[in-house]
Amino acid sequence: MASNMPDMNYSCEICGVKDLTEEELRVHTHTLHVEGNATCPFCELSAVSPSELLLHVNQAHLDYLTPESEMNMSFIDDASPSECNGINGEWSIPSDSSSNGHPNANTNVNNINLTPKVVVNGGCEYSPKKPSHGQGSPLRSNLNLKLKNPSPTLQCPMCQYKSNSPGELEEHINRQHFDLTSPSVAPDLELHVNIEHRDVLSPASPSTYSCPVCGISLDNDSNSESVARHVESHFPAGSPQPLDREALKKREEREFELLRAQYGMDNQGNFREQSVTNMQRAVYAGEMSVSDYYERTLDLKQAESSGIDDGSSVTRGLVPRIRTLSTNTQNVSRTLLCTSVDHYASSYGDRGWGCGYRNAQMLISSLLTHTGYNERLYKIWQNQKPPRSSIPSISRLQTLIEHAWCLGFDLQGSEQLGSRLVNTRKWIGATEVLTLLSFCKVKCQLVDFHRPTGAGGTHPELFGWVLKYFENSVGGEFTPPLYLQHQGHSRTIMGVEVHRDGTIILLVLDPSHSSQQMAQFSDTNTGPAALRLLRKSEASMKARQYQIVAVVGTIDSEAQYQQSKILRGLRIPQDRGSSDQLRVFSLLYIKFTTTFAVQIIKQKKGQQNNWDV
């Protein structure tokens, strides 16, 4: 086989000498680079051993041996066809006397690349016909060249962005081009790529987990148990750890106290104390003079002792002014108002919790103008003989409601509020107002609009019911306003407007409106614009539930008086299977206030509340 081999020329891998035959290359290598001292082919270094020369070349001339691109340089790799069973880069050349007449010899040579087809130890063969490595190429493992295969540059198919990292390209496309509605250079191409080739643009990556509660990324190696423990940490009420139970208990107690304070259930403060505190702050802020402060303090003491409201927040004579302003509006076809009502605004002492009491005062101010109602309401003063137009103060209203509870009115509502209102900031709502008027032998109706009946959470049936209420009172009959309750607040409906397009607008008095705002109705210039404070459309009345207290007459018999101790109401709309009469509790979804806190209190104490609805 050797006789048929063509003559080949070789080059020394170490010093670069070329055009050597196979025998000349062996002699040259053995003489100059094995037995003798070697000389660096790149500099003047000489008189060194071959191993020292190899170390010198790798360290001092690595840049010379490393081309600009590794793709232009071939190496004798472990997987190349010219590999043989050498140790530490030493090649063992076998004897082959039968083929070419050369004597048997085993010669150790460093980094020799033989291009002809030769059989070496281990049976490896390499052919000179199509050499896979360039002549004179160093062995990569011996050169210690720290070369890496260059990553191909990837370009975004939608823009000019380029990156060597598939992950960065994926992130770029997802952030910049994945929104199908956003404009791009090529919308059709972007849409096609995002839909058809998303998997191609998103190379496989280790699966990641994210918390469904907080969204935090979890470790890739997280198992299902660790993920479950993390998710359960967001729900301490489920199975809190022993170390967290004490902290959880303290947090619940703190939140519970804040809830009690919010709804006035902490028995801290009252109308008088809050009035003094807030008036002092007004003096410090320059909103009130010192003389006004002492004058208001004296009026407060007198009102608290007599139980008569001092009238500092009242605005009278509203009905005729509003009727004139409304009827002069072009798009209003009809205006239906109550007979009379005075506006009572929240003051320094009840701001934030007294809306229920202020709306009760508005309703009482209207009833006092009617002889029959005035006679019954005047009995609340007992041995006192104040003017018949006197309005009870908030403290007196609290006392009257407590007295009604003692007589058996709304026992369950009394229990929910701890049977105490005096000297507290507890909120009241529709059921307490109904209890107060029933105690005074004023007959009332409680209407519960328990769910929206229109599109978008509106209450068209409530608006229709209010319109019918004022229409039935046309003809000179006395028409009191309506007490309106919803979640967290209460107001007073004084009338209704019907616009030319059939739209129904409620005219609502709000205790949160100050006396200065209500004074705008006295001015012909500011009056028309001030109507916006009162007008409420269906779109602006989207609470989940509303309750209305309407005065419908007087209680004339003892039997009616005893029956009024159990609160009943009309439920609109009347669902299938519901009764016309039902027990209405303070908590019925919209309960303004304290009963919600009371229910939580009792639940924490382990008590069970049985709601009779």
Protein Blocks (a to p, Z undefined) as FASTA:
>chain_A
ZZmpccdddddfklopahiafklmmmmmmmmmmmmccddfkbmcehiafklmmmmmmmmm
mmmmpcfblklpccddfkbmkbccdeehiacddddfklnopacdddddehiacfbdcdde
hhiacdfklccbdehiacfklnopacdddddddddfkbmcdcfbfklmmmmmmmmmmpmk
bccfblmlmmmmmmmmmmmmmccdddddddfklopacdfklcfklmmmmmmmmmmmlmpc
fklmmmmmmmmmmmmmmmmmmnopnogacfklmmmmmmmmmmmnopacfklmmmmmmmmm
mmmmnopaehlmgcehklmmmmmmmmmpmklmbdcddfbdcdddddfklgojlmmmmmmm
mmmmmmmmpmklmmmmmmmnmmaccdfkbccdfklmmmmmmmmmmnopakllmmmnoopa
ghpabdcdfklmmmmmmmnopacdddddfbcfbehhiafklmmmmmmmmmmmgghiacdd
dddddehiacddfbdcddfkopacdddddfklcfklmmmmmpmklmmmmmmmmpccfklm
ccfbdcddddfbdcfbfklmmmmmpccdddddddehiafbdcddfklojaoblmmmmmmm
mmmnopacdddZZ
